[in-house]
Amino acid sequence: MVHADRSFLQGEVEVDEAFIGGVRTGKRGRGAEGKELIFIAAECSGEKRVGRIRIQRIPDASAKSLETFIAANIAKGSTIHTDGWRSYSCVDKLGYKHLPRKSATVDPDELLPRINLVTALLKRWILGTLQGRFDPKHMDSYFEEFVFRFNRRTSKSRGLLFQRVIENSMRVEPATYQKIIARKP
């Protein structure tokens, strides 16, 4: 469902990591076991409105992993809003304007409101559409579908959605089941 040469997110963009994987006992947040770490980027489109998004599984929250995602999905010169996590400290050296916001200065719900909204919608989508059951080996495909649907939610030509899926399927090499299950972050 992903167009190989899709345009980069641009302008003001919020970025943050999140954990997907259901309720587990033990530690919450960074360091939680049995959950997948994902990276979310959301364009700012007006007052608290979300533009286009990108979601990808990442192996860790290191500067290298985060910078790789940012460079592959966000246009140079864009303004990136983060939560001040130390792995984002070199983002401005990559050609972006970096505006970190510390949680001590802002209400946690208002820190990155677009990311919070997208994360909540993704988790609801997993519970509703996937009935809370998803196989980690197919997780990247689930994220691609969610991003495809989310980015076209305001389309005035709803009938073109099917056409876009067909166009994209004609542009890419067929994915065998073995290729799909072999994908790793």
N, C-alpha and C positions, 0 to 999 in steps of 0.2 A: 504493500500500500504506500510505500515511501518512494517518492520521485527522486531518482538518483541525483539530479542537479537542482534540487529545490533551493529556494533563496534562503539566505541567512536571516536570523532574527536581527532586528536593528532598532536603533533609537534607545529608549530606556528599557532595560531588561533586568528582571529579578532572577537570581539563581540561588539554589539551595539544594541540599541533599535531603533524602527522606528514606525511611525504612518501610518495606512492604513485606508482609508475611503473617499477618494475623496476631491474635493475642497470645503472648507467651509469658511464662513466669520468668522472673529474673530481671536483669538489668534492662532499662529502657534507653532509647536513644543510641548514641554512639557506643559501640561495644555490645549491643544486644545480639544474642545468639539465635540462629535459625531464621534470620530475616535477610532479605536482599537489600543492598544499598542501591538507591537510584539517584540520579541527578536530574533536576527539573529546571528548565529555563522558561520564563514567561515574559512576553512583551507587555509593556505597560501601554494601555490604550485608554487614556483619559483617567479620570478620578476613579481609582480602584477597579477599573475594568481590565480584563485580560484580553490581549491580542492573541497571536499565535504562540504555540508552545513546542517544546522538545522534551522528550524523556528518554533516558538511557540508563541501563544498568552499569554500574562502575565497580571495580574491584575493591576500592578503598577511597577514603576522603583525603588522599595525599594531594599535594600541589600539582604533581605531574598528571594524575588522573583528572582533576578538575580543569586544569589548563588545557588538556587535550580536548575535552568536551567543549569548552568555551571556544577554542580556536576553530573547531569543526562545525559549530552551530551559530555563532554570533559574529556579525560583521564588525570589522575593525572600526574604531572610532565611536562605538556604541558606549553608553553609560551603563555600567553593571552595578546593581544594588546587591549587597550581600549582608550576611549576619555578622561579619567581622571575624569569622573563623580564620585562623592563622594560615591555612593553606591557600587563601585567596590573596595573600600579601603581595604577590608578584603580578597580579592581573594587569595593573597599570603599565608594567614594563612590556606587556604583549601588544600594546596599542589600544587599550581601552581606558575609559575614564572609570575609576573605581570609587564607589560611594559606600563604604561599610557603615552599618548601623548596629551599634552594640545594644544588646537586649536590656542592659541596665538603664539606658536612656529612653527606651521606647517600650510600650506595652507589648508583650510577646505576640499577641494576636495582630498587632499593627506593624510588627517588624517587617515582614514580607507578606502582605495580604494576598497578593496574586498567587504566590507559591502555596500558601495555606489553602486557598480556594481550590487550586488545581489538585493538590494532594488529597483533599477531602473528596472531591469529585471522582478522582481515580479510585480511591478506596471504595466509594459507593458503587462505582461501575463494576469493580471486581465482585462485590457482594451481590449486586443485582444481575448483571449480565452473565458472569461466570459462576454465580451461585457460591461465591467464596472459595471456589476450588480452582486453583491454577497450578499447572505443572511448571516448575522453574525452567525446564528445558525449552518451553514455549513462551517464556515471559517476554522476550524481546518482540515477538510477533504480537502479543497482547498490547504492549506499549505502542507499537506502530499503529495498530487499529485504533486505540484510544486517541492518539495524537491526530490521526487522519480524521476521525469523527469530530473531535474538539475543534480543530482548525477550520472545519467546514460548517460549524453549527449555525452561522449567520448567513450562509449562502442563500441568495435569492433564487437560485436555480437548483432546487433540490434534485431534480431529475438528472443533473449533470454528475452527481456523485457516483452513480454506477458507471457512467461513461469514463470518469477519471480513474476508477479502479481498473477498468478494461484497458485504458491507455497505458497506465503504469505497468500492467502485467505484460503488455506487448513490448515495453522498453527494456525490461530486465531479463536476465538469464533465468530459466526455470530453476526453482529451488526444490531439490529432491528432499524427501523426508530426512535422509541422512545428513544433508547440509543443515537443515533446520535444527535438528537436535544436537548437532555438533557445535552450534554457535555458543560462544562464551563471551562474557564482558571483556 
